[in-house]
Amino acid sequence: MKAVVQRVTRASVTVGGEQISAIGRGICVLLGISLEDTQKELEHMVRKILNLRVFEDEGGRHWAKSVMDKQYEVLCVSQFTLQCVLKGNKPDFHLAMPSEQAEGFYNSFLEQLRKAYRPELIKDGKFGAYMQVHIQNDGPVTIELESPAPGAATSDPKQLSKLEKQQQRKEKTRAKGPSESSKERSTPRKEDRSASSGAEGDVSSEREP
């Protein structure tokens, strides 16, 4: 599941020349649902959207408050084109959930948002309709969100970062090949070869503990 979250001073949705939804200060969420999305991804995205800190606090400190902290409004718009894959220059949407399934899933997403926040502050467009979305971006501030891939080993950002760093170190090691020090250790020194015919204690004394 993908979402584009924009901090807005106002936003609205028009269908057939008629405005059907509008909010003042808050966030506008464009949501793209994929074929593989489940309730787990839905709940993850609801938490992220409502707790995303894109507003100032009372002291003017940036990135300190969420839409829930400020009691601002949320406008959601279903946006299957976020699941686009380009084939040359032509957009392909085979990764998007088919509309007959996606509509119920999107309605569940709205329901979860309303349960987690104040229902009267959650607005939406019209699923499947040809819409004009009017957004007055404040900043501009635009944040892209993506739920963890289904079946991912972990969704903990700290653990994911640790695993990524470990993988990067492995790749660097493979790219460099054997280090000079490892080559030196694998090639017996002249003194070691000559000492090998002598007392064993002399040879072992030169090895690292």
N, CA and C of each residue as an Amber inpcrd file, in Angstrom:
protein
   627
   0.8420000  -1.1840000   0.0000000   0.0000000   0.0000000   0.0000000
   0.8810000   1.2390000   0.0000000   0.5160000   2.2100000  -0.8340000
   1.2780000   3.4500000  -0.9230000   0.3630000   4.6320000  -0.6410000
   0.9400000   5.6640000  -0.0510000   0.1770000   6.8830000   0.1970000
   1.0690000   8.0890000  -0.0210000   0.4830000   9.1300000  -0.5820000
   1.1410000  10.4300000  -0.6680000   0.3530000  11.3570000   0.2480000
   1.0380000  11.8700000   1.2770000   0.3970000  12.7310000   2.2740000
   0.8800000  14.1600000   2.0710000  -0.0560000  15.0740000   1.8690000
   0.2900000  16.4750000   1.6830000  -0.3200000  17.3240000   2.8030000
   0.5320000  18.1750000   3.3800000   0.0290000  19.1290000   4.3720000
  -0.6520000  20.2620000   3.6230000  -1.8920000  20.5570000   3.9970000
  -2.6660000  21.5320000   3.2220000  -3.2810000  22.6120000   4.1120000
  -3.5140000  23.7630000   3.4930000  -4.3150000  24.8010000   4.1570000
  -5.7890000  24.5980000   3.8210000  -6.0160000  23.9860000   2.6470000
  -7.3630000  23.5430000   2.2800000  -7.2690000  22.5860000   1.0980000
  -8.3060000  21.7650000   0.9400000  -8.3620000  20.8090000  -0.1680000
  -9.8240000  20.4260000  -0.3940000 -10.1320000  20.0660000  -1.6310000
 -11.5160000  19.7000000  -1.9470000 -11.5570000  18.7440000  -3.1270000
 -12.6980000  18.0740000  -3.2770000 -12.9240000  17.1420000  -4.3850000
 -14.1920000  17.5540000  -5.1240000 -14.0740000  17.6370000  -6.4490000
 -15.2190000  17.9930000  -7.2970000 -15.4960000  16.8540000  -8.2650000
 -16.7750000  16.4890000  -8.4120000 -17.1960000  15.4560000  -9.3620000
 -18.3250000  16.0290000 -10.2190000 -18.1230000  15.9910000 -11.5140000
 -19.1560000  16.5140000 -12.4220000 -19.4820000  17.9680000 -12.1790000
 -18.4950000  18.7380000 -11.7960000 -18.7040000  20.1670000 -11.5660000
 -19.2710000  20.5070000 -10.2050000 -19.5300000  19.4880000  -9.3770000
 -20.0980000  19.7190000  -8.0400000 -19.0930000  19.3340000  -6.9570000
 -18.8480000  20.2260000  -6.0240000 -17.9330000  19.9320000  -4.9160000
 -18.6210000  18.9690000  -3.9500000 -17.9690000  17.8210000  -3.7100000
 -18.5850000  16.8120000  -2.8450000 -17.8920000  16.6950000  -1.4930000
 -16.6790000  17.2310000  -1.3850000 -15.9290000  17.1390000  -0.1270000
 -14.9650000  18.2990000  -0.0390000 -14.7230000  18.7670000   1.2020000
 -13.7590000  19.8530000   1.3860000 -13.2700000  19.8590000   2.8320000
 -11.9970000  20.2290000   3.0050000 -11.4430000  20.3920000   4.3440000
 -10.6710000  21.7100000   4.4110000 -10.4150000  22.1530000   5.6370000
  -9.5490000  23.2950000   5.8560000  -8.1450000  22.8050000   6.1620000
  -7.5490000  23.3290000   7.2180000  -6.1820000  22.9410000   7.5780000
  -6.1330000  21.4540000   7.9260000  -5.1220000  20.7690000   7.4020000
  -4.9870000  19.3450000   7.7060000  -4.1010000  18.6460000   6.7040000
  -4.4760000  17.4140000   6.3440000  -3.6920000  16.6400000   5.3750000
  -4.6140000  16.0480000   4.3200000  -4.0880000  15.9770000   3.0940000
  -4.7780000  15.2890000   2.0040000  -3.9990000  14.0110000   1.7210000
  -4.6930000  12.8900000   1.6940000  -4.0580000  11.5790000   1.5230000
  -4.5090000  10.9440000   0.2160000  -3.5570000  10.7140000  -0.6760000
  -3.8150000   9.9630000  -1.9050000  -3.3700000   8.5250000  -1.6410000
  -4.2770000   7.5620000  -1.7640000  -4.0060000   6.1840000  -1.3380000
  -4.0430000   5.2200000  -2.5150000  -2.9610000   4.4550000  -2.6820000
  -2.8900000   3.4370000  -3.7240000  -2.8480000   2.0410000  -3.1200000
  -3.8280000   1.2110000  -3.4530000  -3.9660000  -0.1260000  -2.8670000
  -3.4350000  -1.1660000  -3.8540000  -2.5820000  -2.0640000  -3.3610000
  -2.0020000  -3.0840000  -4.2400000  -2.7370000  -4.4200000  -4.1050000
  -2.4560000  -5.3070000  -5.0320000  -3.0600000  -6.6440000  -5.0370000
  -2.7820000  -7.4260000  -3.7670000  -1.6040000  -7.2090000  -3.1760000
  -1.1560000  -8.0250000  -2.0490000  -1.5520000  -7.4580000  -0.6870000
  -2.2000000  -6.2990000  -0.6590000  -2.5030000  -5.6660000   0.6230000
  -3.5340000  -6.4570000   1.4280000  -3.3000000  -6.4790000   2.7430000
  -4.1840000  -7.1750000   3.6740000  -4.5370000  -6.2190000   4.8150000
  -5.2640000  -6.7430000   5.7870000  -5.6410000  -5.9480000   6.9590000
  -4.4100000  -5.4270000   7.6880000  -3.3280000  -6.1940000   7.6660000
  -2.0930000  -5.7850000   8.3420000  -1.5280000  -4.5070000   7.7290000
  -1.4860000  -4.4550000   6.3950000  -0.9800000  -3.2610000   5.7150000
  -1.9250000  -2.0800000   5.9340000  -3.2090000  -2.3540000   5.9470000
  -4.2040000  -1.3060000   6.1740000  -3.9930000  -0.6490000   7.5370000
  -3.8660000  -1.4640000   8.5750000  -3.6890000  -0.9320000   9.9290000
  -2.3710000  -0.1650000  10.0670000  -1.3340000  -0.6810000   9.4170000
  -0.0370000   0.0070000   9.4410000  -0.1670000   1.4100000   8.8460000
  -0.8480000   1.5120000   7.7040000  -0.9670000   2.8000000   7.0300000
  -1.8280000   3.7840000   7.8220000  -2.8810000   3.3040000   8.4480000
  -3.7240000   4.1680000   9.2830000  -2.8970000   4.7780000  10.4180000
  -2.0970000   3.9430000  11.0810000  -1.2460000   4.4390000  12.1820000
  -0.2600000   5.4810000  11.6850000   0.3910000   5.1960000  10.5780000
   1.4050000   6.1030000  10.0330000   0.8100000   7.4570000   9.6540000
  -0.3260000   7.4220000   8.9780000  -0.9560000   8.6580000   8.5120000
  -1.3790000   9.5370000   9.6900000  -2.0340000   8.9370000  10.6670000
  -2.5490000   9.7230000  11.7870000  -1.4570000  10.2100000  12.7320000
  -0.3180000   9.5370000  12.7500000   0.7610000   9.9210000  13.6650000
   1.9220000  10.6350000  12.9810000   1.7960000  10.8660000  11.6790000
   2.8520000  11.5460000  10.9330000   2.9790000  12.9960000  11.4090000
   4.1740000  13.3690000  11.8460000   4.3760000  14.6970000  12.4420000
   4.8190000  15.7090000  11.3660000   3.8490000  16.4220000  10.8240000
   4.1440000  17.3990000   9.7700000   3.7470000  18.8250000  10.1660000
   3.3180000  18.9980000  11.4120000   2.8800000  20.3160000  11.8620000
   3.7780000  20.8600000  12.9750000   3.7370000  22.1720000  13.1390000
   4.5050000  22.8240000  14.1990000   3.7840000  22.6870000  15.5370000
   4.5580000  22.7750000  16.6190000   3.9300000  22.8300000  17.9440000
   3.6630000  24.2930000  18.3120000   3.1700000  24.4940000  19.5220000
   2.7950000  25.8370000  19.9560000   3.9950000  26.7730000  20.0320000
   5.1900000  26.2260000  20.1690000   6.4010000  27.0360000  20.2420000
   7.0420000  27.2860000  18.8860000   6.4010000  26.8040000  17.8150000
   6.9360000  27.0180000  16.4760000   7.9590000  25.9710000  16.0450000
   8.1050000  24.8960000  16.8310000   9.0620000  23.8370000  16.4890000
   8.4880000  22.9770000  15.3610000   9.2570000  22.8360000  14.2880000
   8.7860000  22.0890000  13.1180000   8.7620000  20.5830000  13.3730000
   7.9210000  19.8720000  12.5980000   7.8480000  18.4090000  12.6060000
   7.6120000  17.8620000  14.0150000   6.6940000  18.5010000  14.7160000
   6.4710000  18.1490000  16.1250000   5.0850000  17.5700000  16.4020000
   4.0880000  17.9000000  15.5670000   2.7150000  17.5020000  15.8700000
   2.0670000  16.7790000  14.6890000   1.1880000  15.8350000  15.0140000
   0.4470000  15.0950000  13.9910000  -0.9080000  15.7550000  13.7590000
  -1.6340000  15.2510000  12.7550000  -2.9620000  15.7890000  12.4800000
  -3.8930000  15.5500000  13.6750000  -3.6970000  14.4410000  14.3930000
  -4.5080000  14.1710000  15.5800000  -4.1550000  15.1210000  16.7160000
  -2.8590000  15.4040000  16.8730000  -2.4390000  16.3410000  17.9290000
  -3.0950000  17.7080000  17.7310000  -3.1730000  18.1370000  16.4770000
  -3.6990000  19.4660000  16.1650000  -5.2170000  19.4840000  15.9710000
  -5.8270000  18.2810000  15.9160000  -7.2720000  18.1550000  15.6810000
  -7.6710000  18.7890000  14.3500000  -6.8420000  18.5500000  13.3360000
  -7.1170000  19.0340000  11.9890000  -7.8780000  17.9740000  11.2000000
  -8.2370000  18.3220000   9.9620000  -9.0430000  17.4350000   9.1240000
  -8.1750000  16.5740000   8.1980000  -8.7960000  15.5040000   7.6900000
  -8.1310000  14.5870000   6.7540000  -9.0480000  14.3820000   5.5530000
  -8.4890000  14.5830000   4.3550000  -9.2230000  14.2890000   3.1210000
  -8.5310000  13.1250000   2.4210000  -9.2640000  12.0280000   2.2030000
  -8.6980000  10.8370000   1.5540000  -9.2600000  10.6910000   0.1430000
  -8.3680000  10.3180000  -0.7740000  -8.7760000  10.0960000  -2.1580000
  -8.1340000   8.8040000  -2.6480000  -8.9550000   7.8600000  -3.1290000
  -8.4260000   6.6140000  -3.6950000  -7.6480000   6.9440000  -4.9670000
  -6.4170000   6.4100000  -5.0790000  -5.5170000   6.7970000  -6.1670000
  -4.7610000   5.5740000  -6.6730000  -5.4200000   4.7510000  -7.5120000
  -4.8090000   3.5040000  -7.9780000  -3.5520000   3.7540000  -8.8020000
  -3.4020000   4.9500000  -9.3790000  -2.2380000   5.2240000 -10.2280000
  -0.9330000   5.2480000  -9.4380000  -1.0090000   5.2730000  -8.1140000
   0.2170000   5.1780000  -7.3060000   0.8720000   3.8020000  -7.4480000
   0.1100000   2.8230000  -7.9090000   0.6400000   1.4720000  -8.1140000
   1.1480000   1.2770000  -9.5520000   1.4410000   2.3810000 -10.2090000
   1.8820000   2.3470000 -11.6120000   3.2580000   1.7030000 -11.7800000
   3.3910000   0.9290000 -12.8510000   4.6860000   0.4250000 -13.3100000
   4.8110000   0.8530000 -14.7680000   5.9220000   1.4890000 -15.1080000
   6.0820000   1.9600000 -16.4770000   6.5670000   0.8540000 -17.4080000
   5.9280000   0.7350000 -18.5590000   6.3890000  -0.1420000 -19.6330000
   6.8160000   0.7770000 -20.7670000   8.0950000   1.1190000 -20.7540000
   8.5650000   2.1740000 -21.6380000   8.0630000   3.4890000 -21.0710000
   7.2100000   4.1600000 -21.8150000   6.6070000   5.4070000 -21.3430000
   5.1310000   5.2500000 -20.9990000   4.6300000   4.0270000 -21.1160000
   3.2060000   3.7890000 -20.8830000   2.9690000   3.2560000 -19.4690000
   2.1020000   3.9190000 -18.6940000   1.7840000   3.4210000 -17.3520000
   1.0220000   2.0980000 -17.4090000   1.3900000   1.1860000 -16.5220000
   0.6960000  -0.1050000 -16.4090000   0.2620000  -0.2560000 -14.9550000
  -0.9720000  -0.7020000 -14.7310000  -1.5260000  -0.7230000 -13.3780000
  -1.8960000  -2.1360000 -12.9080000  -1.1790000  -3.1420000 -13.4150000
  -1.5410000  -4.5200000 -13.0630000  -1.2710000  -4.8390000 -11.5900000
  -0.4620000  -4.0270000 -10.9050000  -0.1840000  -4.2590000  -9.4820000
  -1.2780000  -3.6980000  -8.5740000  -2.1420000  -2.8600000  -9.1370000
  -3.2240000  -2.2670000  -8.3420000  -4.3260000  -3.3040000  -8.1020000
  -4.9400000  -3.2300000  -6.9330000  -6.0520000  -4.1310000  -6.6260000
  -7.2330000  -3.7960000  -7.5460000  -7.8710000  -4.8070000  -8.1640000
  -9.0340000  -4.5520000  -9.0350000 -10.1230000  -3.7810000  -8.2940000
 -10.8130000  -2.9280000  -9.0140000 -11.7680000  -2.0030000  -8.3950000
 -12.8550000  -2.7060000  -7.5870000 -13.3070000  -3.8850000  -8.0550000
 -14.3790000  -4.5740000  -7.3260000 -13.9250000  -5.0300000  -5.9300000
 -12.6370000  -5.3180000  -5.7720000 -12.0980000  -5.6520000  -4.4530000
 -11.6490000  -4.3980000  -3.7180000 -11.0600000  -3.4760000  -4.4570000
 -10.4550000  -2.2950000  -3.8450000 -11.4840000  -1.3950000  -3.1670000
 -12.6930000  -1.3350000  -3.6920000 -13.7030000  -0.4490000  -3.1010000
 -14.0070000  -0.8440000  -1.6530000 -14.2090000  -2.1410000  -1.4260000
 -14.4630000  -2.6030000  -0.0600000 -13.2620000  -2.3760000   0.8460000
 -12.0670000  -2.5980000   0.2940000 -10.8450000  -2.4060000   1.0630000
 -10.6730000  -0.9310000   1.4280000 -10.9410000  -0.0510000   0.4720000
 -10.8290000   1.3960000   0.7150000 -11.8400000   1.8430000   1.7670000
 -13.0600000   1.3120000   1.7090000 -14.0680000   1.6570000   2.7120000
 -13.6530000   1.1830000   4.1030000 -12.9820000   0.0380000   4.1690000
 -12.4620000  -0.4550000   5.4550000 -11.3780000   0.4770000   5.9810000
 -10.5430000   0.9870000   5.0710000  -9.5050000   1.9430000   5.4390000
 -10.1280000   3.2030000   6.0550000 -11.1690000   3.7370000   5.4160000
 -11.8520000   4.9200000   5.9530000 -12.4700000   4.6280000   7.3220000
 -13.0460000   3.4460000   7.4460000 -13.6670000   3.0530000   8.7150000
 -12.6300000   3.0010000   9.8360000 -11.4580000   2.4430000   9.5380000
 -10.3900000   2.3690000  10.5340000  -9.8880000   3.7590000  10.9180000
  -9.7720000   4.6440000   9.9330000  -9.3680000   6.0220000  10.2270000
 -10.3600000   6.6880000  11.1760000 -11.6330000   6.4980000  10.8950000
 -12.6730000   7.1350000  11.7160000 -12.7230000   6.5550000  13.1270000
 -12.4520000   5.2650000  13.2390000 -12.4190000   4.6380000  14.5650000
 -11.2410000   5.1490000  15.3830000 -10.1080000   5.3620000  14.7060000
  -8.8920000   5.7770000  15.4000000  -8.8720000   7.2740000  15.6920000
  -9.6830000   8.0400000  14.9780000  -9.6710000   9.4960000  15.1180000
 -11.1050000   9.9750000  15.3550000 -11.4090000  11.1920000  14.9300000
 -12.7710000  11.7260000  15.0490000 -13.4760000  11.5830000  13.6950000
 -14.5540000  10.8040000  13.6340000 -15.2200000  10.5110000  12.3540000
 -15.5900000  11.7520000  11.5520000 -16.0160000  12.7960000  12.2360000
 -16.4660000  13.9950000  11.5190000 -15.3230000  14.7660000  10.8520000
 -14.0830000  14.4260000  11.2090000 -12.9290000  15.1080000  10.6210000
 -12.3150000  14.3310000   9.4500000 -12.8750000  13.1510000   9.1410000
 -12.3890000  12.3370000   8.0190000 -13.3250000  12.5120000   6.8380000
 -12.8150000  13.0640000   5.7400000 -13.6130000  13.2620000   4.5230000
 -12.9830000  12.4180000   3.3960000 -13.7690000  12.1750000   2.3500000
 -13.2050000  11.4230000   1.2210000 -13.8540000  11.8490000  -0.0810000
 -13.2640000  11.3610000  -1.1840000 -13.8140000  11.6630000  -2.4940000
 -14.9130000  10.6770000  -2.8370000 -14.9720000  10.2810000  -4.1100000
 -15.9700000   9.3110000  -4.5450000 -15.2410000   8.1990000  -5.2780000
 -15.2280000   7.0200000  -4.6890000 -14.4590000   5.9060000  -5.2420000
 -14.8830000   5.6100000  -6.6810000 -13.8660000   5.4790000  -7.5660000
 -14.1200000   5.1000000  -8.9450000 -14.5940000   6.2190000  -9.8490000
 -14.8690000   7.3950000  -9.2730000 -15.3690000   8.5080000 -10.0840000
 -14.2180000   9.2820000 -10.7110000 -14.5170000  10.0220000 -11.7630000
 -13.5470000  10.9420000 -12.3510000 -13.6120000  12.2230000 -11.5190000
 -12.5460000  12.5050000 -10.7950000 -12.5460000  13.6020000  -9.8240000
 -11.5510000  14.6850000 -10.1820000 -11.8470000  15.8880000  -9.7650000
 -10.8630000  16.9710000  -9.7440000 -10.5380000  17.2200000  -8.2720000
  -9.2680000  17.0500000  -7.9340000  -8.8290000  17.2280000  -6.5480000
  -8.0550000  18.5400000  -6.4700000  -8.5700000  19.4550000  -5.6800000
  -7.9540000  20.7710000  -5.5320000  -7.1940000  20.7950000  -4.1940000
  -5.8840000  20.9560000  -4.2940000  -5.0290000  20.8950000  -3.1050000
  -4.2100000  22.1690000  -2.9930000  -4.3280000  22.8350000  -1.8720000
  -3.4580000  23.9840000  -1.5950000  -2.4070000  23.5120000  -0.5980000
  -1.2850000  23.0620000  -1.1520000  -0.2130000  22.4730000  -0.3420000
   0.4360000  23.5460000   0.5090000   0.6320000  23.2430000   1.7700000
   1.1970000  24.1880000   2.7300000   2.6680000  23.8710000   2.9500000
   3.5560000  24.6730000   2.3680000   4.9880000  24.4580000   2.5880000
   5.8480000  24.6850000   1.3540000   5.8230000  23.8450000   0.3320000
   5.0300000  22.6040000   0.2370000   5.6140000  21.4760000   1.0890000
   4.7260000  20.6680000   1.6240000   5.1310000  19.4770000   2.3820000
   4.4140000  18.2780000   1.7860000   5.1840000  17.3490000   1.2510000
   4.6440000  16.1260000   0.6530000   5.4740000  14.9420000   1.1290000
   4.8210000  13.9700000   1.7620000   5.5010000  12.7960000   2.3190000
   4.9590000  11.5310000   1.6550000   5.8770000  10.6730000   1.1950000
   5.4830000   9.3830000   0.6240000   5.5670000   8.3020000   1.6950000
   4.5360000   7.5030000   1.8030000   4.5060000   6.3960000   2.7510000
   4.2770000   5.0880000   1.9930000   4.8940000   4.0230000   2.4860000
   4.6840000   2.7020000   1.8920000   4.6990000   1.6620000   3.0030000
   3.7050000   0.7980000   3.0180000   3.6480000  -0.2420000   4.0430000
   4.7140000  -1.2900000   3.7640000   5.1930000  -1.9880000   4.8240000
   6.1750000  -3.0600000   4.6000000   5.6070000  -4.1140000   3.6640000
   6.4740000  -4.6910000   2.8410000   6.0220000  -5.7260000   1.9120000
   5.4580000  -6.9070000   2.6870000   4.3290000  -7.4770000   2.2440000
   3.7690000  -8.6580000   2.9220000   4.8140000  -9.7590000   3.0230000
   4.9420000 -10.3410000   4.2260000   5.9070000 -11.4180000   4.4190000
   7.2950000 -10.9300000   4.7620000   7.4550000  -9.6150000   4.9340000
   8.7770000  -9.0970000   5.3020000   9.1630000  -9.6300000   6.6670000
  10.4610000  -9.8600000   6.8710000  10.9410000 -10.4710000   8.1150000
  10.6570000  -9.5990000   9.3140000  10.7080000  -8.2740000   9.1210000
  10.4720000  -7.3750000  10.2370000   9.9530000  -6.0530000   9.7300000
   9.1550000  -5.3640000  10.5450000   8.6850000  -4.0350000  10.1960000
   9.2840000  -2.9870000  11.1210000  10.2140000  -3.3790000  11.9940000
  10.8780000  -2.4560000  12.8960000  11.9150000  -1.6510000  12.1180000
  11.7450000  -0.3190000  12.0080000  12.6850000   0.4850000  11.2190000
  14.1260000   0.3480000  11.6810000  14.3590000   0.2640000  13.0100000
  15.7220000   0.1400000  13.5250000  16.3480000  -1.1740000  13.0910000
  15.5580000  -2.2570000  13.1730000  16.0620000  -3.5630000  12.7830000
  16.3100000  -3.6190000  11.2800000  15.3960000  -3.0110000  10.4950000
  15.5780000  -2.9670000   9.0510000  16.8520000  -2.2260000   8.6850000
  17.1020000  -1.1010000   9.3860000  18.3110000  -0.3140000   9.1180000
  19.5560000  -1.1200000   9.4500000  19.5060000  -1.8760000  10.5450000
  20.6390000  -2.7060000  10.9450000  20.9290000  -3.7860000   9.8990000
  19.8600000  -4.4180000   9.4090000  20.0190000  -5.4660000   8.4020000
  20.5800000  -4.8980000   7.0970000  20.1090000  -3.6930000   6.7360000
  20.6130000  -3.0530000   5.5180000  22.0980000  -2.7600000   5.6280000
  22.5370000  -2.2620000   6.8010000  23.9490000  -1.9460000   7.0050000
  24.8120000  -3.2090000   6.9450000  24.3030000  -4.3000000   7.5380000
  25.0330000  -5.5610000   7.5020000  25.2010000  -6.0420000   6.0640000
  24.1140000  -5.9070000   5.2720000  24.1720000  -6.3300000   3.8770000
  25.1590000  -5.4840000   3.0900000  25.1830000  -4.1720000   3.3690000
  26.1180000  -3.2780000   2.6810000  27.5630000  -3.6500000   2.9950000
  27.8330000  -3.9930000   4.2660000  29.1980000  -4.3870000   4.6520000
  29.6190000  -5.6570000   3.9320000  28.6780000  -6.6180000   3.8150000
  28.9840000  -7.8680000   3.1160000  29.3080000  -7.6120000   1.6510000
  28.5050000  -6.7300000   1.0370000  28.7210000  -6.4310000  -0.3740000
  30.0650000  -5.7450000  -0.5980000  30.4530000  -4.8390000   0.3100000
  31.7390000  -4.1500000   0.1990000  32.8860000  -5.1400000   0.3390000
  32.7310000  -6.0910000   1.2820000  33.7680000  -7.0960000   1.5090000
  33.9580000  -7.9730000   0.2840000  32.8290000  -8.3870000  -0.3320000
  32.9170000  -9.2130000  -1.5390000  33.5550000  -8.4490000  -2.6860000
  33.2180000  -7.1530000  -2.7830000  33.7550000  -6.3460000  -3.8830000
  35.2620000  -6.1450000  -3.7680000  35.7520000  -5.9920000  -2.5350000
  37.1860000  -5.7660000  -2.3160000  37.9960000  -7.0300000  -2.4780000
  37.4160000  -8.1770000  -2.1830000  38.1520000  -9.4390000  -2.2070000
  38.9590000  -9.5890000  -0.9380000  39.8670000 -10.5740000  -0.8720000
  40.6530000 -10.8030000   0.3350000  41.4880000  -9.5780000   0.6750000
  41.5090000  -9.2050000   1.9470000  42.3000000  -8.0610000   2.3750000
  43.7710000  -8.4280000   2.4260000  44.6060000  -7.3810000   2.4720000
  46.0500000  -7.6200000   2.5220000  46.4420000  -8.4050000   3.7620000
  45.7730000  -8.0560000   4.8860000  46.1280000  -8.7370000   6.1340000
  45.7780000 -10.2130000   6.0720000  44.6140000 -10.5360000   5.4060000
  44.2330000 -11.9510000   5.3120000  45.1820000 -12.6960000   4.3970000
  45.7000000 -12.0060000   3.3410000  46.6730000 -12.6360000   2.4530000
  47.9540000 -12.9460000   3.2120000  48.3440000 -11.9870000   4.0640000
  49.5630000 -12.1940000   4.8430000  49.4110000 -13.3810000   5.7800000
  48.2150000 -13.4960000   6.4050000  48.0030000 -14.5950000   7.3450000
  47.9980000 -15.9400000   6.6320000  47.4560000 -15.9560000   5.3760000
  47.3630000 -17.2260000   4.6630000  48.6920000 -17.6590000   4.0520000
  49.6750000 -16.7210000   3.9100000  50.9830000 -17.0530000   3.3580000
  52.0060000 -17.1420000   4.4860000  52.5360000 -18.3350000   4.7490000
  53.4910000 -18.4870000   5.8570000  54.7090000 -17.6020000   5.6310000
  55.1580000 -16.9710000   6.7040000  56.3600000 -16.1500000   6.6070000
  57.5980000 -17.0380000   6.5410000  58.6870000 -16.4560000   6.0480000
  59.9270000 -17.2140000   5.8830000  60.3880000 -17.7930000   7.2100000
  60.2730000 -16.9610000   8.2680000  60.7040000 -17.4330000   9.5850000
  59.8730000 -18.6110000  10.0430000  58.5470000 -18.5730000   9.7310000
  57.6590000 -19.6620000  10.1520000  58.0400000 -20.9650000   9.4770000
  58.3630000 -20.8570000   8.1440000  58.6990000 -22.0780000   7.4220000
  59.9820000 -22.6920000   7.9610000  60.9470000 -21.8430000   8.2620000
  62.2150000 -22.3770000   8.7760000  62.0560000 -22.9090000  10.1760000
  61.1470000 -22.2890000  10.9410000  60.9660000 -22.7100000  12.3320000
  60.1740000 -23.9990000  12.4280000  59.4440000 -24.3090000  11.3350000
  58.5820000 -25.4870000  11.4040000  59.3720000 -26.7630000  11.6040000
  60.6520000 -26.7430000  11.2560000  61.4580000 -27.9380000  11.4500000
  62.0430000 -27.9930000  12.8520000  61.8730000 -26.8790000  13.5950000
  62.4180000 -26.8360000  14.9520000  61.3810000 -27.2130000  15.9770000
  61.5580000 -26.6510000  17.2030000  60.6590000 -26.9830000  18.3110000
  59.2710000 -26.4070000  18.0530000  58.2430000 -27.1520000  18.3610000
  56.8760000 -26.7100000  18.1330000  56.5360000 -25.4870000  18.9510000
  57.1330000 -25.3700000  20.1240000  56.8600000 -24.2260000  20.9920000
  57.2680000 -22.9290000  20.3380000  58.3480000 -22.9430000  19.5260000
  58.8190000 -21.7270000  18.8730000  57.8190000 -21.2560000  17.8250000
  57.2160000 -22.1900000  17.0850000  56.2620000 -21.8300000  16.0400000
  54.9740000 -21.2620000  16.6650000  54.4440000 -21.9370000  17.6870000
  53.1860000 -21.5030000  18.2770000  53.3120000 -20.1620000  18.9750000
  54.5110000 -19.8280000  19.3940000  54.6870000 -18.5650000  20.1140000
  54.5040000 -17.3740000  19.1750000  54.6320000 -17.5970000  17.8320000
  54.4760000 -16.5080000  16.8810000  53.0320000 -16.3360000  16.4350000
  52.1430000 -17.2850000  16.7780000  50.7490000 -17.2060000  16.3640000
  49.9600000 -16.2890000  17.3050000  48.8740000 -15.7480000  16.7820000
  48.0040000 -14.9470000  17.6250000  47.2520000 -15.8680000  18.5710000
  47.0200000 -15.4400000  19.7870000  46.2830000 -16.2720000  20.7530000
  44.8570000 -16.5140000  20.2860000
